[in-house]
Amino acid sequence: MPELSRFYNIVIKMIFSDNGQHNKPHIHAYYNEYEASIGIDGELLAGSLPVKQLKLVEAWLTIHEDELYASWNLAVRNEHFGKIAPLQ
């Protein structure tokens, strides 16, 4: 599962060919023992994150929406994508 970004101890990843389970473009966020699948539109699809970290991820998703959709389009075709800048 390639890593897209890392900020404030939150790791953001995107899985190749991962368009079956949630049926919408999404990322996987990891923070300590928490894991969540979050739509690029900010919808929490599965799992959980603490509120503060979820807000940070939502802000990052908003800032990088275009880049995330471009990465998603590559990932569903099993093509490599680059990293996206962290939240600063």
MDAnalysis code that builds the backbone (N, CA, C; Angstrom):
import MDAnalysis as mda
import numpy as np

u = mda.Universe.empty(264, n_residues=88, atom_resindex=np.repeat(np.arange(88), 3), trajectory=True)
u.add_TopologyAttr("name", ["N", "CA", "C"] * 88)
u.add_TopologyAttr("resid", np.arange(1, 89))
u.add_TopologyAttr("resname", ["MET", "PRO", "GLU", "LEU", "SER", "ARG", "PHE", "TYR", "ASN", "ILE", "VAL", "ILE", "LYS", "MET", "ILE", "PHE", "SER", "ASP", "ASN", "GLY", "GLN", "HIS", "ASN", "LYS", "PRO", "HIS", "ILE", "HIS", "ALA", "TYR", "TYR", "ASN", "GLU", "TYR", "GLU", "ALA", "SER", "ILE", "GLY", "ILE", "ASP", "GLY", "GLU", "LEU", "LEU", "ALA", "GLY", "SER", "LEU", "PRO", "VAL", "LYS", "GLN", "LEU", "LYS", "LEU", "VAL", "GLU", "ALA", "TRP", "LEU", "THR", "ILE", "HIS", "GLU", "ASP", "GLU", "LEU", "TYR", "ALA", "SER", "TRP", "ASN", "LEU", "ALA", "VAL", "ARG", "ASN", "GLU", "HIS", "PHE", "GLY", "LYS", "ILE", "ALA", "PRO", "LEU", "GLN"])
u.atoms.positions = np.array([
    [0.859, -1.168, 0.000],
    [0.000, 0.000, 0.000],
    [0.905, 1.232, 0.000],
    [0.997, 1.927, -1.109],
    [1.883, 3.085, -1.199],
    [1.442, 4.249, -0.311],
    [2.436, 4.899, 0.261],
    [2.186, 6.044, 1.127],
    [2.069, 7.317, 0.292],
    [1.006, 8.058, 0.529],
    [0.792, 9.336, -0.149],
    [1.425, 10.495, 0.609],
    [1.279, 10.477, 1.932],
    [1.756, 11.590, 2.732],
    [1.863, 11.166, 4.194],
    [2.548, 12.014, 4.962],
    [2.711, 11.770, 6.398],
    [2.820, 13.131, 7.076],
    [1.981, 13.367, 8.073],
    [2.023, 14.628, 8.817],
    [1.410, 14.425, 10.189],
    [1.975, 15.089, 11.194],
    [1.486, 15.024, 12.572],
    [1.223, 13.579, 13.036],
    [2.131, 12.679, 12.699],
    [2.033, 11.252, 13.042],
    [0.846, 10.545, 12.380],
    [0.285, 11.152, 11.357],
    [-0.792, 10.536, 10.576],
    [-0.172, 10.070, 9.262],
    [-0.419, 8.832, 8.894],
    [0.089, 8.289, 7.637],
    [-1.103, 8.104, 6.702],
    [-0.972, 8.633, 5.483],
    [-2.022, 8.545, 4.482],
    [-1.554, 7.614, 3.371],
    [-2.363, 6.606, 3.062],
    [-2.011, 5.639, 2.023],
    [-3.170, 5.468, 1.048],
    [-2.834, 4.946, -0.133],
    [-3.838, 4.623, -1.139],
    [-3.469, 3.257, -1.706],
    [-4.461, 2.406, -1.862],
    [-4.240, 1.032, -2.312],
    [-4.517, 0.937, -3.811],
    [-3.678, 0.183, -4.514],
    [-3.920, -0.077, -5.930],
    [-5.190, -0.918, -6.091],
    [-5.955, -0.679, -7.123],
    [-7.179, -1.426, -7.467],
    [-8.151, -1.512, -6.296],
    [-8.301, -0.444, -5.532],
    [-9.125, -0.457, -4.318],
    [-10.478, 0.218, -4.554],
    [-11.109, -0.058, -5.688],
    [-12.377, 0.595, -5.981],
    [-13.580, -0.322, -5.796],
    [-13.409, -1.470, -5.160],
    [-14.503, -2.408, -4.984],
    [-15.246, -2.272, -3.678],
    [-14.529, -2.170, -2.564],
    [-15.178, -2.213, -1.262],
    [-16.002, -0.962, -0.956],
    [-15.441, 0.221, -1.185],
    [-16.146, 1.448, -0.815],
    [-16.808, 2.145, -2.004],
    [-16.470, 1.712, -3.212],
    [-17.086, 2.234, -4.433],
    [-16.990, 3.747, -4.588],
    [-15.983, 4.357, -4.028],
    [-15.753, 5.781, -4.247],
    [-14.282, 6.067, -3.974],
    [-13.737, 7.097, -4.581],
    [-12.333, 7.444, -4.346],
    [-12.089, 7.736, -2.864],
    [-11.077, 7.106, -2.297],
    [-10.811, 7.270, -0.872],
    [-9.343, 7.020, -0.553],
    [-8.996, 7.383, 0.680],
    [-7.655, 7.134, 1.206],
    [-7.793, 6.317, 2.491],
    [-6.662, 5.820, 2.961],
    [-6.606, 5.117, 4.237],
    [-5.702, 5.936, 5.141],
    [-6.202, 6.293, 6.319],
    [-5.447, 7.102, 7.272],
    [-5.140, 6.263, 8.507],
    [-3.912, 6.399, 9.002],
    [-3.449, 5.644, 10.167],
    [-2.864, 6.615, 11.181],
    [-3.286, 6.460, 12.410],
    [-2.768, 7.271, 13.505],
    [-2.723, 6.382, 14.743],
    [-1.524, 6.091, 15.218],
    [-1.337, 5.161, 16.336],
    [-2.139, 3.881, 16.079],
    [-3.062, 3.531, 16.969],
    [-3.826, 2.288, 16.786],
    [-5.095, 2.490, 15.962],
    [-5.335, 3.695, 15.490],
    [-6.542, 4.011, 14.727],
    [-6.311, 3.842, 13.223],
    [-7.356, 3.408, 12.547],
    [-7.345, 3.297, 11.084],
    [-8.705, 3.765, 10.573],
    [-8.682, 4.455, 9.439],
    [-9.948, 4.898, 8.849],
    [-9.820, 4.952, 7.334],
    [-10.911, 4.634, 6.668],
    [-11.033, 4.847, 5.229],
    [-11.899, 6.087, 5.077],
    [-11.379, 7.068, 4.326],
    [-12.060, 8.354, 4.210],
    [-12.143, 8.722, 2.731],
    [-13.346, 9.050, 2.286],
    [-13.528, 9.477, 0.902],
    [-12.765, 10.764, 0.638],
    [-12.332, 10.953, -0.596],
    [-11.641, 12.185, -0.947],
    [-12.547, 13.386, -0.686],
    [-13.837, 13.156, -0.677],
    [-14.794, 14.224, -0.359],
    [-14.934, 14.459, 1.147],
    [-14.200, 13.693, 1.975],
    [-14.214, 13.874, 3.423],
    [-15.146, 12.949, 4.174],
    [-15.923, 12.130, 3.485],
    [-16.855, 11.210, 4.149],
    [-16.093, 10.075, 4.818],
    [-16.364, 9.829, 6.095],
    [-15.781, 8.703, 6.815],
    [-16.494, 7.439, 6.361],
    [-15.764, 6.534, 5.722],
    [-16.360, 5.324, 5.155],
    [-16.268, 4.128, 6.091],
    [-15.179, 4.039, 6.841],
    [-14.987, 2.908, 7.753],
    [-13.915, 3.280, 8.767],
    [-13.976, 2.637, 9.915],
    [-12.968, 2.859, 10.943],
    [-13.183, 4.158, 11.688],
    [-12.118, 4.608, 12.345],
    [-12.223, 5.839, 13.123],
    [-10.850, 6.454, 13.339],
    [-10.863, 7.744, 13.627],
    [-9.684, 8.506, 14.038],
    [-10.139, 9.421, 15.163],
    [-9.223, 9.826, 16.040],
    [-9.613, 10.845, 17.016],
    [-10.067, 12.110, 16.277],
    [-10.961, 12.874, 16.884],
    [-11.564, 14.040, 16.235],
    [-10.508, 15.003, 15.693],
    [-9.500, 15.320, 16.472],
    [-8.467, 16.269, 16.036],
    [-7.764, 15.772, 14.771],
    [-7.378, 14.508, 14.754],
    [-6.685, 13.950, 13.596],
    [-7.615, 13.849, 12.391],
    [-8.879, 13.530, 12.619],
    [-9.840, 13.478, 11.523],
    [-9.996, 14.863, 10.886],
    [-10.049, 15.905, 11.691],
    [-10.147, 17.274, 11.163],
    [-8.906, 17.628, 10.344],
    [-7.727, 17.218, 10.806],
    [-6.494, 17.474, 10.056],
    [-6.524, 16.767, 8.700],
    [-6.978, 15.513, 8.701],
    [-7.058, 14.760, 7.444],
    [-8.080, 15.415, 6.514],
    [-9.214, 15.829, 7.039],
    [-10.230, 16.489, 6.213],
    [-9.686, 17.768, 5.588],
    [-8.911, 18.537, 6.353],
    [-8.309, 19.764, 5.815],
    [-7.320, 19.421, 4.706],
    [-6.502, 18.401, 4.925],
    [-5.526, 17.968, 3.921],
    [-6.231, 17.502, 2.654],
    [-7.324, 16.758, 2.806],
    [-8.089, 16.298, 1.649],
    [-8.619, 17.475, 0.831],
    [-9.107, 18.484, 1.506],
    [-9.643, 19.660, 0.817],
    [-8.549, 20.389, 0.043],
    [-7.408, 20.574, 0.662],
    [-6.294, 21.289, 0.031],
    [-5.779, 20.548, -1.201],
    [-5.743, 19.224, -1.132],
    [-5.115, 18.419, -2.184],
    [-6.111, 17.623, -3.028],
    [-7.348, 18.075, -3.084],
    [-8.402, 17.320, -3.772],
    [-8.033, 16.943, -5.212],
    [-7.574, 17.888, -5.996],
    [-7.240, 17.600, -7.399],
    [-6.130, 16.560, -7.512],
    [-5.094, 16.702, -6.701],
    [-3.985, 15.743, -6.711],
    [-4.457, 14.349, -6.289],
    [-5.364, 14.310, -5.323],
    [-5.867, 13.021, -4.834],
    [-6.686, 12.299, -5.895],
    [-7.525, 13.035, -6.612],
    [-8.287, 12.387, -7.685],
    [-7.361, 11.891, -8.789],
    [-6.316, 12.645, -9.093],
    [-5.344, 12.199, -10.096],
    [-4.639, 10.933, -9.623],
    [-4.254, 10.890, -8.355],
    [-3.612, 9.693, -7.795],
    [-4.577, 8.513, -7.804],
    [-5.834, 8.753, -7.448],
    [-6.846, 7.695, -7.446],
    [-6.994, 7.091, -8.839],
    [-7.067, 7.948, -9.851],
    [-7.224, 7.456, -11.219],
    [-6.047, 6.588, -11.644],
    [-4.863, 6.902, -11.184],
    [-3.700, 6.053, -11.467],
    [-3.781, 4.756, -10.665],
    [-4.122, 4.859, -9.383],
    [-4.130, 3.686, -8.499],
    [-5.126, 2.619, -8.953],
    [-6.303, 3.024, -9.411],
    [-7.286, 2.022, -9.830],
    [-6.846, 1.297, -11.103],
    [-5.891, 1.882, -11.820],
    [-5.333, 1.222, -13.005],
    [-4.009, 0.530, -12.685],
    [-3.703, 0.399, -11.388],
    [-2.456, -0.215, -10.923],
    [-1.217, 0.522, -11.414],
    [-1.337, 1.839, -11.564],
    [-0.205, 2.658, -11.975],
    [0.303, 3.442, -10.763],
    [1.602, 3.629, -10.733],
    [2.214, 4.330, -9.595],
    [1.867, 5.813, -9.613],
    [1.789, 6.377, -8.416],
    [1.505, 7.802, -8.221],
    [2.539, 8.344, -7.257],
    [2.723, 9.645, -7.292],
    [3.717, 10.273, -6.427],
    [3.151, 10.661, -5.082],
    [4.052, 11.105, -4.207],
    [3.632, 11.580, -2.896],
    [3.000, 12.957, -3.023],
    [2.183, 13.287, -2.044],
    [1.523, 14.584, -1.982],
    [2.042, 15.304, -0.745],
    [2.217, 16.597, -0.853],
    [2.790, 17.398, 0.241],
    [2.004, 17.213, 1.541],
    [2.722, 17.193, 2.655],
    [2.042, 17.069, 3.954],
    [1.337, 18.364, 4.325],
    [0.479, 18.275, 5.321],
    [-0.183, 19.444, 5.888],
    [0.838, 20.181, 6.733],
    [0.949, 21.474, 6.545],
    [1.939, 22.240, 7.323],
    [1.304, 23.356, 8.078],
])
